[in-house]
Amino acid sequence: MYINTDLIMRYRFVYLSAMFVLASCGGEKKSSDEDKQQNVLVEDRPTVVVDVVRKAPFNNEIVSNGKVSAGKYADVYWEVDGTIASVSVCNGKYVGAGEVLAQVESFRPKNALESAKAEMERARLSMYETIIGQGYDPEADSIPENVRRLAEIKSGYMQSRASYLSAQYDYEHCVLKAPIGGVVANQSDMASNKANRNKPFCRIIDMNTMTAEFSIIENELPMVKVGEPVEISAFAMPGKIWSGVVSEINPYVESNGMVKIKARIANATGLFEGTNISVRIRQEAGICMAVPKGAVVMRSNKPVVFKAKNGQAQWCYVETSTENSEMVAIECSDIQEGDTIVVSGNTFLAHNSEINY
């Protein structure tokens, strides 16, 4: 039997070549799968935000919400009835003490005053006649008191004089004047309206006496004293700060454990009575190691801070003391100044979690 050795060698070469190609392809695929798996592991690591721990001056802080109120104001009432003839002011206008605000029609009060004056003069003449009848000069200072008193009553002078003074008061109060200087608020009456003696015509606010009123909890009282500086911000005007000084501490703890505080505002330009505000009181607490509030999370009902080291998050139990709106002071033997800690993205971290930062 004839065997073609050349053909066999050719087939063997083709087979070995095919096996080499297959082996090469299989190796590349395995390498690619391993790289992909490795990339997935890297991508599965949570990305966190880190910061370096430093020791620095720390401020204790009290933050409370409150309102602005006027330390000095006057609600102005009509003291006579009648129709309003004119209004000279509007809301927001500054007026000086004694400045005319409005006026009611004065025709009737003026006539009543003239009539009361005439009646008083008639009674005065009758009183003089009675005194002369007793043998005394009505203009003399030597008239006995009982004689003068009897003459005043008998002539009706006392009653007529009281009526005159009442009519004079009504006439003078047809004009409404500002009792203090300040800014007009809550004014709504117009000419031709009836003067309402049961509600204020307006309120005059002394803008130089604006006060921040707020409350603190009783265990914060040791941090507050009269003269303590405060920072005031209005919810409607973010970014703007007013300064003030604690002027009054109410020595009474309410049933909810709160204590009312007042702080005088140095320059209340832009603030109005009733403005909703936030008040911040700061006190220096010395040098300490403080971290952002977001760095502290709870594990097993204990505060923990994660230290970032060699691509891992290592949790460290800490003791917290004072805090303010942004930072919290901590003590921990495992965390030193200069260490890198996780300040965000730490909600679901476990001890020795692989992290990207």
Secondary structure, 3 states (H helix, E strand, C coil): CCCCHHHHHHHHHHHHHHHHHHHHHHHHHHHHHHHHHHHHHHHHCCECEEEECEEEEEEEEEEEEEEEEECCEEEECCCCCCEEEEECCCCCCEECCCCEEEEECCHHHHHHHHHHHHHHHHHHHHHHHHHHHCCCCCCCCCCCHHHHHHHHHHHCHHHHHHHHHHHHHHHHCCEEECCCCEEEECCCCCCCCECCCCCCCEEEECHHHEEEEEEEEHHHHHHCCCCCEEEEEECCCCCCEEEEEEEEECCCCCCCCEEEEEEEECCCCCCCCCCEEEEEEEEEEEEEEEEEHHHEEEECCEEEEEEEECCEEEEEECEEEEECCCEEEEECCCCCCCCEEEEECCCCCCCCEECEC
